[in-house]
Amino acid sequence: MWEFAVQKDSSHAVLITGSTSGIGLAMAHCFGRAGYQVMLHGLADQDSAQALLAEFARYGSHNGFSDADLSTEEGCAQLVRDTREAVGNPSVLINNAGIQFTAPAHDFPAQKWQQILSINLSAGFFLSRDLLPAMRAANWGRIINIASVHGLVASEHKAAYCAAKHGLIGLTKVLALENADCNITANAICPGWVETPLIQPQIEAISREQQLDLEAARAQLVGAKQPMAKASRPEAIGELALYLCGDFASTITGASLPVDGGWTAQ
Ligand SMILES: NC(=O)c1ccc[n+]([C@@H]2O[C@H](COP(=O)([O-])OP(=O)(O)OC[C@H]3O[C@@H](n4cnc5c(N)ncnc54)[C@H](O)[C@@H]3O)[C@@H](O)[C@H]2O)c1
């Protein structure tokens, strides 16, 4: 006989950091469609936040929004408070908010290093630390960390990003071990190139430097690393995250799952 962990029901809430844009927004729509209460979050003004909440009203669930700045521990604590107030304790936490800055290590500004480590790594730790006790008490939970292929391999000029994403994968494994007794899984998703605003500056830089049109620059950027020279759709990351919350994924934990067109198979 199959034994499944206690399954989430439609009243469960998911907190998705950085869900005003890109991968986070696409994931939020996947979870909204699946019946979750969605706690939206990201840097957005009031009008954009209201518009976003109005957009999610179509799913018929009670959702919330916070614009807490995740670059400090206090900002993370604020997000926890806002989340509890809007949707209660989330049974699913998706640490997705992230930023990028590229420069050679010998020329990397200290402020950018600190900012990337804070948002891309420390915020995931603080939020997990503060939300895990309620998941443990409920004997069910999911932590999904949106890492990157740069948590598995390196690229030049991404010292802080690679350090943070490698760190996030280490954190994921520790959380998986520590919470295996409570039906809580922790996994990392490691995208290669995904069609979002985050990669746009890199496409524009190639276009400028090599005098290529934007489409040719995009193909050059993606094909330089991925045997499949096409970027993944953000919804693909959302559907994988949703799968990780389902019964069949109840024993997938501590894993780092690439969605990368073969990038890390090389
Ligand atoms: N786009 C890609 O190709 C790609 C590839 C691999 C991994 N990723 C990872 O996926 C995640 C999402 O990337 P994306 O491409 O959707 O990015 P994006 O730039 O479209 O969205 C980033 C989100 O993070 C939020 N954010 C940024 N700084 C913040 C701060 N200080 N406090 C709170 N929120 C903040 C933004 O408001 C936004 O909602 C990131 O962790 C990124 O490293 C992206």
The ligand as a Gaussian input file, in Angstrom:
#p B3LYP/6-31G(d) Opt

LIG

0 1
 N       15.950000      34.657000     -15.760000
 C       16.830000      33.686000     -15.792000
 O       17.345000      33.331000     -16.868000
 C       17.217000      32.967000     -14.525000
 C       18.047000      31.847000     -14.634000
 C       18.404000      31.163000     -13.480000
 C       17.938000      31.573000     -12.248000
 N       17.143000      32.663000     -12.171000
 C       16.707000      33.057000     -10.819000
 O       15.295000      33.130000     -10.785000
 C       14.887000      34.115000      -9.837000
 C       13.911000      35.078000     -10.504000
 O       14.560000      35.675000     -11.610000
 P       13.769000      36.518000     -12.716000
 O       14.542000      36.352000     -13.959000
 O       12.345000      36.166000     -12.690000
 O       14.035000      38.009000     -12.148000
 P       13.161000      39.351000     -12.280000
 O       14.191000      40.452000     -12.300000
 O       12.181000      39.265000     -13.371000
 O       12.383000      39.387000     -10.878000
 C       13.062000      39.557000      -9.662000
 C       12.064000      39.711000      -8.532000
 O       12.804000      39.914000      -7.313000
 C       12.315000      41.079000      -6.665000
 N       13.392000      41.752000      -5.928000
 C       14.550000      42.239000      -6.417000
 N       15.245000      42.842000      -5.434000
 C       14.507000      42.739000      -4.304000
 C       14.673000      43.173000      -2.966000
 N       15.735000      43.877000      -2.553000
 N       13.708000      42.888000      -2.070000
 C       12.612000      42.222000      -2.452000
 N       12.386000      41.772000      -3.701000
 C       13.328000      42.038000      -4.621000
 C       11.779000      41.964000      -7.780000
 O       10.864000      42.933000      -7.282000
 C       11.141000      40.923000      -8.687000
 O        9.863000      40.598000      -8.206000
 C       16.167000      34.784000      -9.333000
 O       16.539000      34.219000      -8.100000
 C       17.184000      34.443000     -10.400000
 O       18.503000      34.414000      -9.901000
 C       16.765000      33.376000     -13.274000

